[in-house]
Amino acid sequence: MKRKHSKWKFVSLVLIIFILCLSTVAVNPVSASTEQPKTEMRAVWISTVLNIDMKAGMTKEQYITWVRQTLDKLKASKLNTVIYQVRPTNDAMYPSKLAPWSSYITGKKQGTNPGYDPLAIMVEEAHRRGMELHAWMNPYRVTMPSQKLSDLASNNVARTNPGWVVKYGKQYYLNPGLPEVQNYLVETVKELVANYDIDAVHMDDYFYPYKIAKEAFPDQSAYKKYGGSFKKVEDWRRDNVNQLVKKLYIAIKETKPHVQFGISPFGVWRNKSVDKTGSDTKAGVNNYDDLYADVRTWIKNGTIDYIAPQIYWSRTLSVAKYGTLLDWWSHEVQTYTKTHPVHLYIGLADYKVGNDSDAAWKNKMELPNQILANRSEKTAAMGQMHFSLKSMESNKLGYATIVNQQLYNYTALTPGTVWDNTTAPAEPTFVQVTKEASGRKIEIIDENAIQPRKYVIYRFVGNSEGSYDNPKNIVDVVYNMNGITAFVDKTALAKHSYTYGITAISATGVESKNAFVVKEGK
């Protein structure tokens, strides 16, 4: 393995090292049989709807402070991705020509300009910390139960095109069966991807709304007009969602090929009682029959890059055991991987820890043990997504401390979509390391014609390289800042001599074969 080298000298330095509290380890040790993976999705949902995870009415300065403090804590906990809800109710957390400003940023009437761009700030601050930003959208939802159409901004398409809207229960939705609605949603995503340096577009489980007893979804006129080739309205509805998913995937890849498209559906596709290929569960709701989300088709056709089912149940709940569903989703992804690879992440129910009728959630080890199950060699899971920020920060029963100290105590790279482009980037052309009062400053100069998206900074004690496969040797991941990237290693000890190895990561997550190596003391 060829590596470029540079020699450098250093001067004395005294650093304060952050030491993890290990008191929990002795009391609640997790299984020691699993090693931490070098590559693992560790994401958290930041929910803006109803201001679940973000308060309204912040000034630009207050918002920036909140973003920085929030991301600093997540970064310290070794999370590597934030899923930021940017289109909660047919609105936007960014300036858009197609949707009004969200009321959840200002706390005022929808359409009120906050005077700054929340998404741009979140993207910039996430990338400054080497974290991915997945922009989360809810495609069909127009209002929450407490809202009326008159509460919406006058330029909301639900008001300018009332024929696109249906009311079901106490909420309004864009009608998934209308071609005009699909075209509109595709345009909103193209605008989002074109204007922001996001890493992925993310959709959750709200497709056709969850069923309401004794109330039919009012789409019969649309079915009569557009559903002629389908004998059953249910098949037509599933096809509507399938078509949207496919169109969104194509639009994203045509706009920026490296941007991923991920969906986080409800945790059960179908029960085995209604489909022998379904999971051995007894869930009261399922994707296929109730939400018209034909998840298997998306996986089979490769119209998504990742699937993150919300397996929000314990490992012992009889009607829907965590392990049973983990195995079922793993099998689905593995079955179609040769047709088109799709990453499997698992949505975890942090909000249930210490706060659910299922007694299993009173055990602080329930969720940590679910993470360990995800890491089992027999599963296809490549990480997890935590719902949500508020719950992780509240840290009930101390579960998040256990995750941080025992399961996320080393940095992990985010999985890449290598099937989109398998080309490995070249290592950076030059790296310089100098000592400063704040730590080792690493300057990465990259004059390669094809620029990578990120760099991985490895550190080894002494004058020889160690394993590039061991996450213990990863200091951090940094985004490429237009060919001149600076990073300060604040954890390096003044008394030690180090060897640094810097690799490059392509936009699709392929790591360079070689590293630029800088050895201290030679």
N, C-alpha and C positions, 0 to 999 in steps of 0.2 A: 504493500500500500504506500504509494508515494505521498510525501507531504512536504510542503514548503516550510523552511525554517528561518527564524530571525533571532539574533542574539541581542540581549539587552541587559542593562545593569539596573539595580534598584537601590534606594536609600532607605533608612530606617523609617518605620511607621508603627503607630500603636492604634489598634482598632478595638472597638467594643463589639463583641460577638453576641448576636441574639441566640440565647439558649432556650430550647424548648423545655417546657415543664414536663417532666416524665412521671408525675405522680399517678396519672391515670393508667399508665402502662402496667404498673405493678398490680393494680387492682382489677383492671378489666383487659387483660391481654387478648388480642385477637389471635386467630389461628396463625401459627408461625410457618405453616406449610406453603404459603404463597409468597413469591417475590413480587415486588412492585414492578409494573411494566414500564418500559421506556416510553411507549406510546399508549395514551389513554385519554379519552374525552372526559374532562371534568368541568362540567358546565353548571351554571345556575340561571334559572329564569328570573328576570326582573320584570315583574308585572306592573304595568301602569294603569290598567283598567281599574276603576274605582279607587285609584291611588293605593293599591295593595302594598306595593313596595317602594313607592316614591310619593312624597307629599307634593301637593299643588302649591302654586303661588310663589315659587322661589325666584329671586332675581337671578341674573346671569352669574353674578359672583357667588351667590348662595348655591346655585345649581352646580357650578364648577367645583366648589368645595365639597359638596355632597358626592359628586361623581368620583373625585380623587380619593376621598376618604373611603368610600365604598370599595373601589377597585383596589386600593392599597390593602385593605383587609382580605379581600378575595385572593389577591396575589400572594400575600403572606401565608394564606391557607393552601397555596399551591393549586388553586383552580386555574384553568387555562382558557376558559371561554365564558362569555356572558351572552345571554339570549335576551335581548332588549325589546320589549313590546313597543313597536313603533306605529302600528295601525290597529288599535284596540276596537274601535267601533266606526269603521268607515271614515276615519279621520287620520291625522298624521302628527307625529312628533317631530316634524321637520317641515320646512316650507315646500308646499306642493302645489302644482297647477291643477291637480286632479282631485284633491281632498282638502277639507278645511283643517285648520289647526285644532288639535285635540283640546278639549276642555280640561283634560287631566294634567296638563302642564301648567295652566294658569289658574285653574279653579273658577274660571269665568265662563261665559257663554262660548260654546263651540265656535271656532273661527277667530277668536281673540289672539292676536300675535303677541308672543311672549317677549319679543325683541331680541331673541337669540335662537340658535339652532341646536336643540338638545341632542339630536342624533349625531351631528358633526362633532360635537364636544365628546360624546360618549365613544365614538369611533376613534378619535385622536387619542384620548386618554387610555383606552383599552390597548391600542397598538403601542403606545409609549411603554406599556408594561408587558409587552410581548403576548398579550391576550387576544384571542379572536373575538369578533363581534358578529353575532348572528341576529339579523333583523327579523323580528317576530311580527307576523301579520295575522289578523283574523279576517278572512275574505268576505264572508257573507253578513256578519253581524252589523246592524245599523244602530240599534239602541240597546240599552240595558232596561230591565223591567220598570225602573222608576222614571224612564224618559218618554216623552211624546215626540212626534215628528216636528212639532213646532219648536222644540228645544234645540233642534239642529240648526247649523248655520244655513243661511239662505242659499249658499252655493254648493251645499251637499247634494250629491246626485240623487239621494233619496227624496229630495224636495224638487230638484229641477227635472227629475224623471220619475214621478210618482208611480208610473206604470211598472217600474222595475222592482217595486217593493211589495212585500206581503207581510201581513201581521199574523203571528202564530203565538198563542198565549198572550203574554203581556209585552212581547218584544216585536220589533220590526227587523226584517231581513231582506237582503237583496235576493231575488229569485234565481236560484242556481240554474234553472231551466231556460233562461233567456240568453240567446247569443250575445245580445248587447251587454249584458252583465259580465259574461265571460271576457268579452273584448275589453271592457273597462278595467277589469281586474288585472288582465295581462298588461295593459298600459301603465297601471299604477306600479306594478312590479318592475317594468322596464325603466320607468322614471327613477325608482328607488335605486336599482342596481347601477344605472348610468351615472347618477349624481353622487354616490357615496362609495367609499372604499371598504364596503362590508365584506365579510368572509362567507356569509351564507344568508339565504332567505329561509325563514322558518315558519311553518304553519303548525297549529296545534289540532285539537280534536273537534273543533266546531265546524262541521260541514253542514249537512242538513241538521237542523236543531234536534236536540234530544226530545223524544216523543212525549206528548202530553196526553194523558188518558182521555179517551172519547173526543179527541179533537183531531181532525184531519188537516194535514198541511195543505194550504190553499193554492195548489199549483195546477188545478185541473185544466184551466184555459190554456196555460202554457203547454201542458202535455198534449192537449188536443191539437195545438198548432204545430208543435215541433217533435212530438213523440210518435209519429206515424209508423216507424219501423219497429217499434217495441210493443209487444202484446201486453206487457205488464208495466205499470207506472214505476214500480220499484226498480226494474232493470233500467228504465230510462233515467231515473234519478242517479243510479250508480254511474251510468255512462256520462251524465253531466259532470259529475265530480272527476271521473277519470279524464275526461277531455280537458277540464281546467288544469288538472295536475300536469298533464302532458304539455299543454300550451305554456304553462308557467315555466316548466323545465326547459323547453326549447327557447323561450324568450330570454331566460337567464343566461343560458350558454351562448346564445347569439350576441348578447350584450357584453358579457365578460365570462369567457369560458371557464375560468378558475373558480367563480363563485358557486358555492354549493347550494343545493335545494334539499331541505330536510323537512320531514313531517313527523309530528308526535301525536299519534292517534290514541284513542281509547285502548285500554290494555287487552281487550278480548276481541279477536276477529269474529269467530263464531264458536258456540258450544258444540261439543261432540254430539249432543243429543239431537241437533238439527243438521249436522254435517259431520260425517265420519272423519273428515280430515281436519276438523276443528280441534280446539283444546279440550282437555278433560276438566271442564269447569262448568259451573252453573250460574254464570253471571246473568243478571236481570236485563242487561243491555249488551248489544254487540255492534261492532262496526258495520258489518255487512248488511244486516237487516234493519237496523234502527237509525244509523247515521248515514247509510248509503255510501260508506267509505270502503271501497273495494281494495283494501290494502294489499292483498296478495297480487293483484294485477299491477300495482305500482312497482312492487319488488320484482316481479317477473319481467316486466317491460323495461325496467331500469329508468323510469321517469322520475326517480328521486336518487339522491346520493346517500342519504341516511334515513333510517326509520328509528324513531325513539318512542316505542309504546309506553304508555303511562301504566306501569304495573304498580298500582297504588294499594297493594294488599300485602299482608304479612306472609311469612313462610309457612304459617300453620293454619291460615284461614281456609276452611274446608271447601267453600264454594269456588275459590279462585286462589290457589296457592301460588306464591311468588315463584317457586322453583318450577312448577308445572308450566307456567306461562313463559318463564325464561327459556326453558327447553323448547317450547313450541315455536317461539319467535326465532330462536337459533336455528331450528330445523328449516323454517321458511327461508331464511336468508341463505343458509348453506345449500338448499335445494336449487336455488336459481343463480348461485354465484358465478357459474360458468357462462350463463346467458348475459348477465350484467351484474358485477359486484355492487352490493349495497351494504353500507356499514350499519351495524346494529348498536344502538345505545339504549339504555334503559332509563325511563323517567321514574325517579324515586319520590316517595311521599314524605318528604321532610316535615310537612305540615301535620302529619299524623303522630309524630313522635311525642309521647306523653300526652296525647290529646285525641284519643279515639276509643270507641266502645270495644274494639278488639284488644283484649288484654295484652297481646303480643307487643303492642306499641308502647307499653309501659316499661319494656326492657330497653335500656339505652343501647344494647348491642344489636337490636333488630336491624336497623338500617346499615350499620357497619358490616354485619354479616351478609346483607344483600349485596354489598359491594364485593365482598370476598367471593360470593357465588358468581357474580359477573366475571370475575377473573379466572374462574375455573377453566381448565383446558378444554373441557367438553362443550363449552358454550361458544357462541360466535360474538358475544358482546365485547365491544371495544371501549367501554366506558359508560358513564352515566350522567344524567342531568337532574339537578336537584330543584324541587319546587317547594318553596321559592326562597328568594333572598331574605325576606322577613323571617322565615322559619330558621334558616341557617344562622342568622344573626341572633335570634332568641336563644338558640342552643339548649333547648329543653333537655333535661336529664344529663346534660353534658355530652350528648351524642356527637356534636360537631367537633368537640375537642378531641374525641377519640378518632374521628375520621382524619382530622388534621395531623395529629401527633403519630398515628400508627399506620394510616393508609395513604395519606397524601403528603408525607413528610419529605418526598423527593419530587423534583420537577418532572413532568411528563410532557412529551410532545403531543400535539393534536393529530389524530389520524388524518391522512391525506387521501384525496381522490386520485390516486396514481393512475387509474384507468383512463382519466381524461387526458393525461400527458405523462408518459413514463420517462421522459428525458431528465436525466440527473443534471443539476447545475454544476458549474465549476466552483471550486473553493475560491474565497476572496483572493484578490491579487496581492494584498499586503495587509499585515496587522502589526500595530505598534502598541506596546504595553509600557506605561509609565506609572510611577508611584506618586500619589498625591495624598494630602491629608485625609481625604475621604475614602481612599482605597486605591486599588489598581485601576487605572483608567485604560480601557481597551478601545483603540480606534481602528475601525475596519474600513479599509479602502478597497473598493471594488470597481475595477475598470473593465470587467467582462462585458461583452456586447449584449449578452442576455443576462439581465439582472435577476437575482433570486428575490424571493419575498421576505425571507427571514434568515437569521443566522442562529446556530446553536453554539453556545460557549461552554466548552468542557475544560475542567481544571483538574490537574493531577499534582500531587505533592512530590517534590523532587525534580530531577532532570530527565525523567523518562515518562513516556506516555503509558496510560493504563487502558482500560476497556472503554471503547466508545459505545458499547451496548448497555453499560451499567448506568442507570439514571442517577446514581449517587455522584457521578462525576459531572453531571450537568449543573452549571452555575445558573444559567438562564437562557431564555430564548428572546431574541430581539428582532424587531422588524427592520428591514433595510430602509434607511433614510436617504434614498436617491444616491447611493454609491458611497456616501461618507457617513458611517454610523458609529456613534460613541456609546460606550457603556462603562459604568463604574462598578467593579466587583467590591462591594462593601464588606464581604464576609472573609476576604483573604487575611490571613494572619501575617503580621510584620516579621515574625521570627522564622517563617517558613519560606522556602524556595519553591516556585511552582513552574509547571509546564502547562501552557494553554493550547488547546486545539480548537480551531474555529471552522465549522462546516457551514455550508449553505443549504437552504431549503427552498425548493421551487414553489411556485404558486399552487401546485397540486400536491405538495407535501413530500416530494422526492428529495432525499438528502444526498448531498454530494458524496462521491466515493472517497475523496481525499479531504484532508483538513490542512489549513495553514497553521503550522505549529510554531509557537514562540516559547523558547526555553530560557528560564531565568538562571543567572549564575554562570553562564558560559560566554 
